[in-house]
Amino acid sequence: MDKVDVVASLGQSHLLRPTWVKAALRANDRLKVYLTLVQAAWTYADGPTPAPIDLTSELASASLHAAWLKELPDTTFRTGSVLNIPELPRVMALLREDLLTMARPLTEGNGGSELQQRVSQWTAWLETLSDGTLDEAQLQALTSGKRSQGDSVHILIMDLHKSLNHMAADLSDDTVDGAHVWQLEAPDRPRVAAFMRGLNRTRPLKLDHPGLDTAATRDGERLLLQNDIGTNDAHVLVIQVEGVHITLTYSDLHRQRFSFFQTMLRDIGAHWSTSEARTTRGLNAGNAYFVGTADFACDDDASLQQALEGIGARIVFLIDWNRARKRLVHFVKKPSAVAVLEETSRREVGHMAWLAAGAERLVYDAMQALGSDYFHIGERLDQVLGDAATREFLVESLTLASQSTREGQSTSLIADETRLLLLRHLQRRRDEFDLLSEHAAYCHALAEGLRDALAHGHYRKHQPAERLSERAKEWEHQADLMVMRSRSRAEVQPRWRPFTGLIERADDVADHLEEAAFLLSLIAEAGHEGWQGDVQQAMQRLADEVLTATQDHVKALAIAGTLDEQSSAVDHEEFVAALWRVLSAERRSDSLLREVRRALMLNVSHAATLNLATEFSTALEQATDALLATGFGLRKLAFSRMGDSL
């Protein structure tokens, strides 16, 4: 009989409960490893896996050093539907022993409780698994976490663990900044205080949601911290501190949230035992149960306390994380929704206030309030704003909700501020001008191709001229598609109509330049007799002028996309100057066209060359006419957007 049993026999078992609770928590760590080993054995018996799970860290964290445990999955084999595990009786004996150890502080002196009855039932059942075999039903009875399918050893362990956490809080006769503590040593208190400093800094972000209760105790050489994240059975976080080394064990039902927490802790120096979460059958409606271990190797006590504070500050962002992610995917794709939550966590604003204020309803109401000028029925926000801009808006929306809630503002005020925020993002957005600029880029490519072709003598080289003609045809086709896209948007969004009129004018530029490229291919094939000297020089000057006008058109569009009522005078001047350069280029092109005609009259007598060259030069000049018309339309549109402030 050891000292614990002696004290218990004297009727003073309440004095032993802190010791029993620490032993029970250690047993809980071992029980999870045993169940993981059994599940791993079942998985491996189904066939070879590309990367066997390395349980070295988990075994060491639970103080399980027996080699046979680590090797257990490799010793199993299947006979039909039955799994043969030679060491199964040994594992079941350990399971039974630790299950009793875990239950002792809860059931001692409470023999008729429902919890005691479940413990008795399952420990007796574990004794029946003595022949080294396991079937599917027995595996489910061991590992299942699906309560709708009945009780299991795993569910019992989770219930015991939750009850132990409550008991630990009740047993504590001391607190450190809100953490229930007992049997701490002097160096432990500042470490617990560091963890609580981070936890309490972000605790208000959870609003009135339950969770974040913390218990701490010393267990031999280790300081143990346990945090009750929320209400979920399998959402557990345990921290062990030994020397200046931290080992954190985290389990979660949701793979995405598990990966999210891994990312957050990597930011403060965590090294996870595996690059991917380990899965165990039985939780999350029979799907995945994820568990992992993170290590923090700190240089000294100051860096250790900094790491503990960082861990504590990040826990609150796990609460209702999956609910927030599901709300965000109404507006962005899943990876972008996670990116939003990562950024709001780094800013320490979180998502709970946004959820409480209405979540997706806030955004939908804002979209509806702005109306058909911006949104058409059925359109997602990222279809209108674009993915990056939508992520930015959502981050700012969550930040706004958090700050406003902390300032005591009403939900209706948060809704109004969200509408204004969305309007600012839409006004900042330049999708219409992006389309115009993309169309202008094709016009520029056409003009540059023609200028270069003349400079390299392609008017007498059929193959290069033909290749340019083919490229020009494809570029003009892409420009046509942009016009069609703009028309489609204008049918459902009135704000697109003036832009559609503008891009239709600009499409005349592409048409004329594509026609010029086609004519150049004919000239190179059989119509360049007499095309030299003054003719070539005059044509080159005209092509150079067309390219210059196109470049100024591109610049004017780029400036116009940034203009609004708050634009600077410098922006206004640059915009007007670019438009005037287009006007000047059109006038110079008229003069240059006459020079071309004069050179053709004096130097070309071949009828085909004369006809084709005349049409070619006319197409170039008509492109500048279209650029001028587009420039006037752009000026009118830009002035209207600035409220005629120029």
Secondary structure, DSSP 8 states (H G I E B T S, - for coil): --HHHHHHHTT-GGGGHHHHHHHHHHHHHHHHHHHHHHHHHHHHHTS--SS----HHHHHHTT---HHHHTGGGG-EEETTEEE-TTHHHHHHHHHHHHHHHHHHHHTT-TTSHHHHHHHHHHHHHHT--SSEE-HHHHHHHH---GGG---HHHHHHHHHHHHHHHHHHH--EEETTEEEES--TTHHHHHHHHHHHHHHHGGGGTT----EEEEEEETTEEEEEEE-SS-TT-EEEEEEETTEEEEEEEES-HHHHHHHHHHHHTTT-EESSSS-EE-TTSTTTS--EEEEEEEE-SSHHHHHHHHHHHHHHGGGGTTHHHHHHHHTTTS-HHHHHHHHHHHHHTT--SHHHHHHTTHHHHHHHHHHHGGGT--TT--HHHHH-HHHHHHHHHHHHHHHHHHHHTT--HHHHHHHHHHHHHHHHHH--HHHHHHHHHHHHHHHHHHHHHHHHHTTGGG-HHHHHHHHHHHHHHHHHHHHHHHHHHHHHHH-GGGHHHHHHHHHHHHHHHHHHHHHHHHHHHHHH--TT-STHHHHHHHHHHHHHHHHHHHHHHHHHHHTT-STT--HHHHHHHHHHHHHHHHHHHHHHHHHHHHHHHHHHH---HHHHHHHHHHHHHHHHHHHHHHHHHHHHHHHHHHHTTS--
